[in-house]
Amino acid sequence: MSLFLLVTHGSDGDVLPFVAVGAALAGAGHRVVLLTHAPYRDAAVAAGLGFRAIDDESAFERTLADTPGLLGSDPGRLGWEAFYRRNGMFEQIARECAKLRELYRPGETVLVGRHTSGVSVRFVGELLGAPVAWLALAPTQVMAAPVAAHTYGTELVAGFTEVRAGLGLPPERDWRRWFDACDAVIGLWPRWFDEAGPRSPYWVRLTGFPLADTASRALGERAGVQDASGGSDAPPPGSVLATGGTGRMLHPRYYPALTEAAGLTGLPTALVVRHRDLLPDRLPPNVRWQPGIRFADVLPQAAALVHHGGIGTCARALAAGCPQVVMADGIDRPDNAARLARHGLARVAPAEGWGPGELAEAIVAAAADEGYGERAAGVAARAGHGERVPGVTAGDGTRDRASEVPVHGDGATATALIHDHRATDATLADGGAVAAARQLTALTRPVADAVARLRTLSAPDRARLHARLRAARAAASPDGAAR
């Protein structure tokens, strides 16, 4: 059995998928250690993983508080270098590298990092000759690879070079090639979602949504917490749920606009927000706040979900068959929303459409949307090849939270179950973690340098190269025909 060292950064949507994939690996008998933020220790341990903190809780919260400055919509926008310097990111990467080297076992170790930010696994893999995989959480991480490589080679190059020098590695001259030279890139979304927008490169292995919050408790969620009136923290059936995730990387008008619009609807609404300071001091009478909730339990009974467009939240709403309003702004969110909207599975409200009346109309329309399950079932039927949209049956459009669903990733079929998931919602999304684990267990050695270079070619250049190779094979064959 192998040792898998997993590194990720961010909030629930970035960390819990790694916990789910780690749990699938551990369930298959492998040793797994997760390196991430201190508040996720309990989730990792509960999933049977080893854990190493890359920071403490106060440092984690300070960094989250700085993330809005990375959005173009924030008036106090930061550059990437300023963000890294202010929050000690280069020092954190160096600590991650030290921990990975300490844990490394020759011939047994596979390094797995969050796509784009997981540079420590790449540096250590380069140093030790270990196989390295990047897990991409959303299509935009793959689509934006050339931009990220440019940022590495300009704004962040001085800090990265310092870290590399501390490891005894030379300065990197071609960050684009370095970026594409990862031994495996695994995309944690299904093929139908990939085909709803710009498609991933041919070397990205798609697995399906991991639906990672099924087994792990979200930050802010507490067992048995009561609301301010002393009642249960679960909103009544038929409520609207609204959230911006567990982080702070949001447009400054996100929660003010959402709160005002929710008030105008008159519908009972639960604002699920870990940081109370992000909300107005006074909430409308039909709106209440709670720091966390188990969405897997309450979304199937919700009238609608209003959210920021994080891919994990999108997948959870699909799994529940719950109509979505997506207030999409920044990073992967507009692309995630557009892919759903292409299939009629989300109402999209970009920042310029956050007028209270317009947003309230979208929420009311979603809450009254009785055809959502039928549309999702139609997408399921069109997906073909046995793949299904999570949470619905292709037959009658009803929500299906207890079926076993085939999953397709690069032609492989996996059963949509993770061993230790509590739940009866064994859906396509659950199978994403299992399929990713299977892809990782097949990774035994780094890719050849020639393969890494091929990835940097444009599609027309690859086509011309393949044509020349076919011609050369034809010329070399005895009968003059390509094989």
C-alpha positions in Angstrom: 0.0 0.0 0.0 1.1 3.6 -0.7 1.5 6.7 1.4 -0.5 9.7 0.1 0.5 13.1 1.3 -2.3 15.6 0.5 -1.9 19.4 0.6 -4.7 22.0 0.2 -5.6 25.6 1.1 -8.8 27.6 1.5 -12.1 27.0 3.2 -14.6 24.1 3.1 -15.0 24.0 -0.6 -11.2 23.6 -1.0 -10.5 21.3 2.0 -13.4 18.9 2.4 -13.0 17.4 -1.1 -9.5 16.4 0.0 -10.9 14.9 3.1 -13.3 12.9 1.0 -10.6 11.7 -1.4 -8.4 10.9 1.5 -11.1 8.9 3.2 -11.6 6.8 0.0 -7.8 6.2 -0.1 -7.7 5.2 3.5 -10.8 2.9 3.0 -8.8 1.1 0.3 -6.0 0.4 2.8 -3.6 3.2 2.0 -1.9 5.6 4.5 -3.0 9.2 4.1 -1.8 12.4 5.7 -3.6 15.7 5.1 -1.6 18.9 5.4 -3.9 21.9 5.7 -5.3 24.6 8.0 -5.6 23.9 11.7 -9.4 24.1 12.0 -9.8 21.0 9.8 -8.0 18.7 12.2 -11.2 17.1 13.5 -12.6 16.5 10.0 -9.4 14.8 9.0 -9.1 12.6 12.1 -12.8 11.6 11.8 -12.1 10.5 8.3 -9.2 8.3 9.4 -6.5 10.5 8.1 -3.2 11.6 9.6 -3.0 15.4 10.0 -0.4 18.1 10.0 -1.4 21.7 10.5 0.2 24.3 8.2 -0.9 27.2 10.4 -2.9 28.0 13.5 -6.5 29.1 13.8 -5.7 32.8 14.2 -3.4 32.8 11.1 -6.1 31.0 9.1 -8.7 33.6 10.0 -6.3 36.5 9.3 -5.6 35.1 5.8 -9.3 34.6 5.1 -9.9 38.2 6.1 -7.4 39.3 3.4 -8.8 37.3 0.6 -11.4 39.8 -0.6 -8.5 42.0 -1.7 -7.7 39.4 -4.4 -11.1 40.1 -6.2 -11.3 42.8 -8.8 -14.5 43.9 -7.2 -12.9 44.9 -3.9 -11.9 48.5 -3.6 -8.9 47.5 -1.5 -7.5 45.2 -4.1 -4.2 43.5 -3.4 -1.7 42.2 -5.8 -0.7 38.5 -5.5 2.8 39.3 -4.2 1.4 41.7 -1.6 -1.0 39.1 -0.4 1.7 36.4 -0.2 4.1 38.7 1.7 1.5 40.1 4.1 0.3 36.6 5.1 3.6 34.8 5.2 2.6 32.5 2.3 6.2 31.9 1.1 7.2 30.9 4.6 4.2 28.6 4.8 5.1 26.9 1.5 8.6 26.3 2.9 7.1 24.8 6.1 4.9 22.5 3.9 8.0 21.4 2.0 9.8 20.6 5.2 6.8 18.5 6.5 6.5 16.7 3.2 10.2 15.8 3.2 9.9 14.6 6.8 6.9 12.3 6.0 8.2 11.1 2.6 9.0 7.3 2.3 11.1 6.4 -0.8 9.2 4.3 -3.3 5.9 4.5 -1.4 4.8 8.1 -1.6 2.5 9.9 -3.9 2.2 13.7 -3.4 -1.2 15.3 -4.0 -1.9 19.0 -4.0 -4.7 21.5 -4.7 -4.4 22.7 -8.3 -2.5 26.0 -8.6 -1.9 26.7 -4.9 -0.3 23.3 -4.1 3.2 24.3 -5.2 4.9 22.6 -2.2 4.0 19.1 -3.6 5.5 20.2 -7.0 8.7 21.4 -5.4 9.2 18.4 -3.2 8.3 16.0 -6.1 10.9 17.7 -8.2 13.5 17.4 -5.5 12.8 13.7 -4.6 11.6 12.3 -7.9 8.2 11.4 -6.4 5.0 11.2 -8.5 2.8 14.2 -8.1 -0.9 14.9 -8.8 -2.9 18.0 -8.7 -6.6 17.9 -7.8 -8.5 20.6 -9.7 -11.7 21.5 -7.9 -13.4 23.4 -10.7 -12.8 23.8 -14.5 -11.5 27.3 -14.2 -8.5 26.1 -12.3 -7.5 24.2 -15.4 -8.6 26.9 -17.8 -6.6 29.6 -16.1 -3.4 27.6 -15.9 -1.6 29.9 -18.5 -2.5 33.0 -16.4 -1.4 31.3 -13.2 1.9 30.3 -14.8 2.4 33.9 -15.9 1.8 35.1 -12.3 4.2 32.5 -10.9 6.9 33.8 -13.3 6.3 37.5 -12.6 4.6 38.6 -9.4 5.5 35.5 -7.3 8.8 34.5 -8.9 11.1 36.1 -6.3 9.4 34.3 -3.4 9.2 31.0 -5.2 12.8 31.2 -6.1 13.7 31.8 -2.4 11.8 28.7 -1.4 13.4 26.6 -4.2 16.8 27.8 -3.2 16.2 26.6 0.4 15.5 23.2 -1.1 18.6 23.2 -3.2 16.5 23.6 -6.4 17.6 25.9 -9.2 15.6 28.9 -10.4 12.8 27.9 -12.7 13.1 29.5 -16.2 9.9 28.2 -17.9 7.0 28.3 -15.5 4.5 27.5 -18.2 6.3 24.2 -18.9 6.7 23.6 -15.1 3.0 24.2 -14.6 2.0 21.7 -17.2 4.5 19.0 -16.1 2.5 17.6 -13.2 2.3 13.8 -13.5 -1.5 13.8 -13.3 -4.3 16.3 -13.2 -7.6 15.1 -11.8 -10.8 17.1 -12.2 -13.4 16.7 -9.5 -16.5 17.2 -11.7 -18.4 15.0 -14.2 -18.1 15.0 -17.9 -21.6 16.6 -18.6 -20.5 19.6 -16.5 -17.2 19.8 -18.4 -18.9 19.8 -21.7 -21.3 22.7 -20.7 -18.4 25.2 -21.1 -14.9 25.3 -22.3 -13.6 21.8 -22.1 -10.7 20.6 -20.1 -7.4 19.5 -21.9 -7.2 15.9 -22.9 -4.9 14.9 -20.0 -7.3 16.0 -17.3 -9.0 12.9 -15.8 -12.6 13.7 -14.8 -14.2 11.8 -11.8 -17.4 13.5 -10.8 -18.4 15.7 -7.9 -17.1 14.5 -4.5 -20.1 15.9 -2.5 -17.6 16.2 0.2 -19.9 17.6 3.0 -21.7 14.3 3.3 -19.2 12.9 5.8 -17.5 16.0 7.1 -18.9 18.7 9.3 -18.6 22.2 7.8 -16.8 25.0 9.7 -19.5 26.9 11.7 -21.7 23.8 11.9 -22.0 22.4 15.4 -24.0 19.3 16.5 -27.1 20.2 18.5 -26.7 24.0 18.3 -29.9 25.9 19.0 -30.9 29.2 17.6 -31.3 32.4 19.6 -34.9 31.6 20.5 -33.9 28.2 21.9 -35.3 26.1 19.1 -33.7 23.7 16.7 -31.2 25.3 14.3 -32.8 23.5 11.3 -35.0 25.9 9.3 -38.6 24.7 8.7 -39.3 22.9 5.5 -40.1 25.2 2.6 -37.6 27.9 3.7 -35.1 29.6 1.5 -31.5 28.9 2.4 -28.8 31.5 1.6 -25.0 31.4 2.0 -21.7 32.7 0.7 -19.7 29.7 1.8 -17.4 29.4 4.9 -14.8 31.9 3.7 -14.7 35.7 3.2 -13.7 36.0 -0.5 -16.8 37.8 -1.6 -17.9 41.0 -3.3 -18.4 43.7 -0.6 -22.0 44.1 -1.7 -22.8 40.4 -1.6 -24.4 40.0 1.8 -26.0 43.5 2.0 -27.7 42.9 -1.4 -28.7 39.3 -0.4 -30.1 40.4 2.9 -32.2 43.2 1.5 -33.5 41.0 -1.3 -34.4 38.2 1.1 -36.3 40.7 3.2 -38.3 41.8 0.2 -39.4 38.3 -0.7 -41.2 37.8 2.6 -40.2 34.1 2.5 -38.7 32.5 5.6 -35.0 32.6 5.0 -32.0 31.2 6.8 -28.7 33.1 6.2 -26.0 30.5 6.8 -22.9 32.6 7.4 -20.0 31.6 9.6 -18.8 35.2 10.2 -21.6 37.2 11.7 -19.7 40.5 11.0 -20.3 40.1 7.2 -24.1 40.7 7.7 -26.0 43.9 8.5 -26.5 44.4 12.2 -30.3 44.2 11.8 -31.9 41.5 9.7 -35.4 41.6 8.2 -38.1 39.9 10.3 -38.4 36.9 7.9 -34.6 36.4 7.9 -32.6 34.7 10.6 -28.9 34.0 10.9 -27.1 30.8 11.9 -23.4 30.1 11.6 -23.6 26.6 10.0 -25.9 23.9 8.9 -25.8 20.4 7.4 -26.9 21.2 3.9 -27.1 17.5 3.0 -30.0 17.2 5.5 -31.9 20.4 5.0 -31.6 21.2 1.2 -34.0 18.4 0.1 -36.8 20.2 2.1 -35.8 23.7 1.1 -37.7 25.9 -1.4 -34.5 27.3 -2.9 -30.9 27.9 -2.3 -29.2 31.3 -2.9 -25.4 31.1 -3.0 -22.1 32.4 -4.3 -21.4 29.8 -6.9 -18.8 27.6 -5.2 -18.7 24.3 -7.0 -19.3 22.2 -3.9 -22.5 24.2 -3.1 -23.6 23.8 -6.8 -23.2 20.1 -6.5 -25.0 19.8 -3.2 -28.0 21.7 -4.6 -28.0 19.4 -7.6 -27.9 16.3 -5.3 -30.9 17.6 -3.4 -32.8 18.7 -6.5 -33.1 22.2 -5.0 -33.5 25.2 -7.3 -30.6 27.6 -7.2 -30.0 31.3 -7.5 -26.3 31.9 -8.0 -24.9 35.4 -7.2 -21.8 34.7 -9.2 -18.8 37.0 -8.8 -15.1 36.2 -8.9 -12.8 33.2 -9.4 -14.6 30.1 -10.6 -18.1 31.1 -9.7 -19.4 32.8 -12.9 -18.1 29.8 -14.9 -19.8 27.3 -12.6 -23.0 29.2 -12.8 -22.9 29.5 -16.5 -22.4 25.7 -16.9 -25.5 25.1 -14.8 -27.5 27.8 -16.5 -26.8 26.3 -19.9 -28.9 23.3 -18.7 -31.5 25.4 -17.0 -30.3 24.3 -13.6 -29.5 27.8 -12.1 -30.7 31.3 -12.2 -27.6 33.5 -12.5 -27.4 36.9 -10.9 -24.0 38.6 -11.7 -23.0 41.5 -9.5 -24.5 44.1 -11.8 -27.8 42.4 -11.3 -27.9 42.6 -7.6 -30.6 45.3 -7.3 -32.8 44.3 -4.4 -36.0 44.0 -6.5 -34.4 42.1 -9.4 -32.7 39.7 -7.0 -35.8 39.2 -4.9 -37.8 38.3 -8.1 -35.2 35.6 -9.0 -35.4 34.1 -5.5 -39.3 34.0 -5.6 -39.2 32.5 -9.0 -36.7 29.8 -7.9 -38.8 29.0 -4.8 -41.8 28.5 -7.1 -39.9 26.4 -9.6 -41.7 23.0 -9.6 -40.0 21.9 -12.9 -36.4 22.0 -11.6 -36.3 18.2 -10.9 -37.7 17.5 -14.4 -35.1 19.7 -16.1 -32.3 18.0 -14.1 -33.7 14.6 -15.1 -33.6 15.7 -18.7 -29.9 16.6 -18.4 -29.4 13.2 -16.8 -31.0 11.5 -19.7 -29.0 13.5 -22.3 -25.7 12.9 -20.5 -25.8 9.3 -21.7 -23.2 6.6 -21.1 -24.8 5.7 -17.8 -23.8 9.0 -16.2 -26.5 10.8 -14.2 -27.0 14.2 -12.7 -26.8 13.7 -9.0 -29.9 13.5 -6.9 -32.6 12.9 -9.5 -33.9 9.9 -11.4 -34.1 10.0 -15.2 -37.5 8.5 -15.1 -39.9 10.8 -13.3 -37.7 13.8 -12.2 -38.1 13.0 -8.5 -35.3 13.4 -6.0 -33.3 10.2 -5.5 -31.3 10.1 -2.3 -30.8 6.3 -2.0 -29.7 4.9 -5.3 -26.5 3.6 -6.6 -25.4 5.5 -9.7 -22.7 4.6 -12.2 -19.9 7.1 -12.6 -17.7 7.7 -15.6 -14.2 9.1 -15.5 -12.0 8.5 -18.5 -14.1 5.4 -19.4 -13.8 3.9 -15.9 -17.0 3.1 -14.0 -17.0 3.4 -10.2 -19.9 2.8 -7.8 -21.2 6.0 -6.3 -20.3 5.2 -2.7 -17.7 6.2 -0.2 -17.3 3.6 2.6 -17.8 5.8 5.6 -20.4 8.2 4.3 -23.4 8.4 6.6 -26.2 8.9 4.4 -28.5 7.6 2.2 -27.6 10.0 -0.6 -25.2 7.7 -2.4 -25.1 9.8 -5.6 -22.9 10.4 -8.6 -21.3 13.1 -6.5 -20.1 10.7 -3.8 -18.5 8.6 -6.5 -16.2 11.4 -7.5 -14.0 10.9 -4.4 -13.9 7.1 -5.1 -13.0 7.7 -8.7 -10.3 10.2 -7.8 -8.8 7.8 -5.3 -8.7 5.1 -8.0 -6.9 7.5 -10.4 -4.4 8.3 -7.7 -3.6 4.7 -6.8 -2.7 4.1 -10.5 -0.1 6.9 -10.3 3.2 5.2 -9.7 5.9 7.2 -11.4 6.4 10.7 -12.9 5.5 11.3 -16.5 8.2 11.5 -19.1 9.6 14.9 -20.0 8.4 14.5 -23.6 4.8 14.1 -22.4 5.1 17.2 -20.2 6.3 19.2 -23.2 3.5 17.9 -25.4 1.0 19.4 -23.0 2.4 22.9 -23.6 1.6 22.7 -27.4 -1.5 24.3 -28.8 -4.2 22.0 -30.2 -3.2 22.9 -33.8 0.5 22.2 -33.1 -0.5 18.8 -31.5 -2.5 17.9 -34.5 0.4 18.7 -36.9 2.7 16.7 -34.7 0.4 13.7 -34.7 0.1 14.0 -38.5 3.8 13.9 -38.9 4.1 10.9 -36.6 1.4 9.0 -38.6 3.3 9.9 -41.8 6.6 8.6 -40.3 5.0 5.4 -39.2 3.4 4.9 -42.6 6.7 5.4 -44.3 8.5 3.0 -42.0 5.9 0.2 -42.3 6.5 -2.6 -44.8 3.2 -2.0 -46.7 3.5 1.8 -46.5 0.3 2.1 -44.5 0.0 3.7 -41.1 -1.0 1.5 -38.3 
